[in-house]
Amino acid sequence: MTPDTDQSTVLHFHDVALGYGDFTVLKNISLNVQPGQVVALMGGSGSGKTTLLRAATGQIFAQSGTITAFGANIATLNFHELQALRTRMGVLFQHGALFTDLNVFENVAFPLREQTKKTEAEITQIVLDKLEAVGLRAAAHLYISEISGGMARRVALARAIVLEPELILYDEPFAGLDPISLGITAQLIRNLSDQLNCASVIITHDVPESFKIADHVYIVGQGKLITSGTPDQLMESSDEYVQQFLKGKPDGPIAFNYPVTPAFENWLKKRKP
C-alpha cells in the first residue's frame, strides 16, 4: 500500500508503465479511484486510454510500478484469484461484445446465469429492472440484429451493471448514442455510482457529458499522464495540451499522426525490396 491510498481505495495505479512487448505506451501513471466516484480517463485517439482499462482488469500487466484493485496487487494473483477479483467488476466494452445469437434479455441475463444461483423468477425481475433503467424493457425479446447500434450500446450497459459490481469500467460508453440517449446514459452512470456507492471509470472522448458527471478527470497523452483534477480545475488549466483537447483545437501539441515506433520501423524494413 502506497502512502497516497487507504483501505477504501477501489483502484490504484502507482508509477505504472504499460505497453506491449518492447513498446511502452504509457509511463509514470498514478491514479486513485474511490467508492462512489465517477472518474474520467481522457486523451486523444491512440493515447493509451483503453490500455489503462486492460491493465485494471488484468488483461495486461504493468511493465513497472504497481496496480492494485480492492487492495490486491493484480500482478501477484493466480488465475483463480484474478477471476474472483473480476467478478467484483463490470465492464462495458468499446464495441459492446454482445452475443448476436441471443436476444436482449439473454444477453443481460448471461452474467447472472454464469456467476449466481438465482432462480428464473429472480433473473427475470433483475434483468427487466436493468433494462428498464436503460429504457429498453420492451425490447427484451428482440435479437441484437433487430436493434440499432445505440440500443445495443444500452444493452451492453445493462449487462455491465446487472451484477451491481463495486467497480464499473466503461470503454467509450457514449459512442454511437443520439443526443438524448447520451445525456440519459451519462446521468445513469452518475446515478449508479451514487446509489450503489460503486466506483465508475469512464474511458471517453466526450468532454461535455463527462465533465457534467465526473468527480475527477485524468488526461493522458504523449506517453504519460498530462494532468488531473476536477472538471472545473481542468477548464481553468493553462496547459496547451489540455486546452487543445478540451476545446478541440486543430493546432497544438497533440499530433494527428500516430507516432512512429520501433515495431513499425522493423515492419517497414521487411516490406522494402
JONOR-V431103 format. One record per residue. N is the residue number from 1. RES is the residue in one letter. SS is DSSP state (H for helix, E for strand, C for the rest). NEAR is the number of other C-alpha atoms within 10 Angstrom. Layout:
# JONOR-V431103
N | RES | SS | NEAR
N | RES | SS | NEAR
This chain:
# JONOR-V431103
1 | M | C | 13
2 | T | C | 9
3 | P | C | 5
4 | D | C | 11
5 | T | C | 18
6 | D | C | 13
7 | Q | C | 9
8 | S | C | 11
9 | T | E | 17
10 | V | E | 23
11 | L | E | 21
12 | H | E | 27
13 | F | E | 23
14 | H | E | 19
15 | D | E | 15
16 | V | E | 22
17 | A | E | 22
18 | L | E | 25
19 | G | E | 19
20 | Y | E | 12
21 | G | C | 8
22 | D | C | 9
23 | F | E | 11
24 | T | E | 15
25 | V | E | 19
26 | L | E | 23
27 | K | E | 20
28 | N | E | 15
29 | I | E | 21
30 | S | E | 18
31 | L | E | 19
32 | N | E | 18
33 | V | E | 22
34 | Q | E | 21
35 | P | C | 18
36 | G | C | 21
37 | Q | C | 22
38 | V | E | 25
39 | V | E | 26
40 | A | E | 27
41 | L | E | 26
42 | M | E | 27
43 | G | C | 25
44 | G | C | 17
45 | S | C | 15
46 | G | C | 15
47 | S | C | 20
48 | G | C | 22
49 | K | H | 25
50 | T | H | 20
51 | T | H | 17
52 | L | H | 24
53 | L | H | 21
54 | R | H | 14
55 | A | H | 19
56 | A | H | 22
57 | T | C | 20
58 | G | C | 19
59 | Q | C | 12
60 | I | C | 17
61 | F | C | 21
62 | A | C | 23
63 | Q | C | 16
64 | S | E | 14
65 | G | E | 16
66 | T | E | 20
67 | I | E | 24
68 | T | E | 19
69 | A | E | 21
70 | F | C | 17
71 | G | C | 16
72 | A | E | 17
73 | N | E | 14
74 | I | H | 23
75 | A | H | 15
76 | T | H | 10
77 | L | C | 14
78 | N | C | 9
79 | F | H | 9
80 | H | H | 9
81 | E | H | 12
82 | L | H | 18
83 | Q | H | 13
84 | A | H | 11
85 | L | H | 17
86 | R | H | 17
87 | T | C | 14
88 | R | C | 15
89 | M | E | 22
90 | G | E | 23
91 | V | E | 22
92 | L | E | 24
93 | F | C | 19
94 | Q | C | 17
95 | H | C | 15
96 | G | C | 20
97 | A | C | 12
98 | L | C | 18
99 | F | C | 14
100 | T | C | 12
101 | D | C | 11
102 | L | C | 16
103 | N | E | 19
104 | V | H | 30
105 | F | H | 25
106 | E | H | 21
107 | N | H | 23
108 | V | H | 29
109 | A | H | 22
110 | F | H | 17
111 | P | H | 17
112 | L | H | 21
113 | R | H | 14
114 | E | H | 8
115 | Q | H | 10
116 | T | C | 11
117 | K | C | 10
118 | K | C | 12
119 | T | C | 10
120 | E | H | 12
121 | A | H | 8
122 | E | H | 11
123 | I | H | 21
124 | T | H | 14
125 | Q | H | 11
126 | I | H | 18
127 | V | H | 26
128 | L | H | 21
129 | D | H | 16
130 | K | H | 24
131 | L | H | 24
132 | E | H | 15
133 | A | H | 17
134 | V | C | 20
135 | G | C | 17
136 | L | C | 19
137 | R | H | 17
138 | A | H | 12
139 | A | H | 19
140 | A | C | 18
141 | H | C | 13
142 | L | C | 14
143 | Y | E | 18
144 | I | H | 20
145 | S | H | 12
146 | E | H | 14
147 | I | C | 13
148 | S | C | 12
149 | G | H | 16
150 | G | H | 16
151 | M | H | 21
152 | A | H | 23
153 | R | H | 26
154 | R | H | 25
155 | V | H | 28
156 | A | H | 25
157 | L | H | 27
158 | A | H | 27
159 | R | H | 28
160 | A | H | 23
161 | I | H | 22
162 | V | C | 22
163 | L | C | 21
164 | E | C | 17
165 | P | C | 20
166 | E | C | 20
167 | L | E | 28
168 | I | E | 24
169 | L | E | 23
170 | Y | E | 24
171 | D | E | 21
172 | E | C | 21
173 | P | C | 26
174 | F | C | 25
175 | A | C | 16
176 | G | C | 16
177 | L | C | 19
178 | D | C | 11
179 | P | H | 10
180 | I | H | 8
181 | S | H | 17
182 | L | H | 19
183 | G | H | 16
184 | I | H | 16
185 | T | H | 22
186 | A | H | 19
187 | Q | H | 16
188 | L | H | 16
189 | I | H | 22
190 | R | H | 22
191 | N | H | 15
192 | L | H | 19
193 | S | H | 20
194 | D | H | 16
195 | Q | H | 9
196 | L | H | 13
197 | N | C | 17
198 | C | C | 22
199 | A | E | 26
200 | S | E | 30
201 | V | E | 24
202 | I | E | 26
203 | I | E | 25
204 | T | E | 23
205 | H | C | 21
206 | D | C | 18
207 | V | H | 15
208 | P | H | 11
209 | E | H | 17
210 | S | H | 26
211 | F | H | 19
212 | K | H | 13
213 | I | H | 19
214 | A | C | 21
215 | D | C | 18
216 | H | E | 22
217 | V | E | 24
218 | Y | E | 23
219 | I | E | 22
220 | V | E | 23
221 | G | E | 24
222 | Q | C | 19
223 | G | C | 17
224 | K | E | 19
225 | L | E | 20
226 | I | E | 15
227 | T | E | 15
228 | S | E | 18
229 | G | E | 15
230 | T | C | 15
231 | P | H | 21
232 | D | H | 12
233 | Q | H | 11
234 | L | H | 20
235 | M | H | 15
236 | E | C | 10
237 | S | C | 14
238 | S | C | 9
239 | D | C | 12
240 | E | H | 13
241 | Y | H | 21
242 | V | H | 24
243 | Q | H | 16
244 | Q | H | 15
245 | F | H | 20
246 | L | H | 18
247 | K | H | 10
248 | G | C | 11
249 | K | C | 11
250 | P | C | 11
251 | D | C | 11
252 | G | C | 14
253 | P | C | 13
254 | I | C | 19
255 | A | C | 12
256 | F | C | 11
257 | N | C | 8
258 | Y | C | 9
259 | P | C | 9
260 | V | C | 8
261 | T | C | 11
262 | P | H | 10
263 | A | H | 11
264 | F | H | 11
265 | E | H | 11
266 | N | H | 10
267 | W | H | 11
268 | L | H | 10
269 | K | H | 9
270 | K | H | 9
271 | R | H | 8
272 | K | C | 6
273 | P | C | 4
